[in-house]
Amino acid sequence: MRTLIFIVGGFVLLAACFGAAKLLSNGLADAVRTATIAFVALWFVIAAVNMWVGVAKAGYSVAEELPIFLLIFGLPAVAAVLLKWKVF
């Protein structure tokens, strides 16, 4: 359940980043590209901290947490890149 909450949170953060880019762009051509890069970097840090919590606090091994990290980070990050590439 926690994994699903993080993935949904990633998509919400992605929507917020793209929304802020569109709202604050004022004609800047690279606003969506900058928002995509910022989102991926921020989301990587958030997913890495989640992995660290799973290893350090919850007692899981890195091998157990790595697939979850890839899922949590990968789905929203790939969606961000695809949206930037195909839509914007």
Order of alpha helices (4+ residues) and beta strands (2+ residues): alpha-alpha-alpha
